[in-house]
Amino acid sequence: MRKKIIAANWKMNMTAAEAASFMEDLELELKNFDGAEVVIVPPFTVLPRLSEIISEIPGVTLGAQNMWHETSGAFTGEISAGMLREFFTRYVVLGHSERRTIFGETDELVNKKVKAALAASLRPILCVGETLEERDAGRVHEVLSRQLKGSLAGLDTDQMLDTVIAYEPVWAIGTGRTATPEQAQEAHAFIRKTIGEIFDPATAAKVRIQYGGSVKPDNAKELLHQPDIDGALVGGASLDPRGFAKIVKAAARS
Ligand code: PGA
């Protein structure tokens, strides 16, 4: 049984004070709820404050939006897995399409980060997904296969099981244009099949695959109802505690 995992990717939003007030509201909304694992993924600057708050809330863990793969040294502006662990961070989002397009991250670099995260006992949330041009050109499977093979290269089975995949079609991120449940399910099934080929089908059956891209309270349930969709990576709609709580609860009912 794959427990659903709903993550709030706050991107470059929220001060520490705003985050604390968000958590107060979210805690009230999710009182006595344990139907899904919740991961809050704030900016780095908010991690210290949230690590204190979140340690008190059952079922909620902390994630980071990025990291560098070296352990320390002359990498101005970067942060290591060990530094994230200092604040009880459990997950780290890697290879987000904004990192790939704005900051030029390649599958090779993402693979280094995935390995460094796992070596530091951080669980990667590895993002994959095609652009609109790639979808229109019928290249969805080719792109997903390349991203998965490149980013997961060299992992063993246990490491794969500690990794979450997020399927995020680039054309659906922040655009209000969600993949239909059928489109998302088709891509998720392909991702699971590909993981089965890289590792083995039994491993693939246990890996959690989130959908991301304009997930909202009113479309979450239908998406989360699909057989291969095991959660959501939520951007814009995760900034409102009530709306985000609705998405989390939709996971339980599906
Ligand atoms: P969105 O972002 O929900 O605002 O589309 C999702 C993401 O980028 O993870």
Residues whose N, C-alpha, C, O or C-beta is under 5 A from the ligand:
A	BS01	PGA	N9 A172 I173 G174 T175 G212 G213 S214 V215 L233 V234 G235 G236 A237
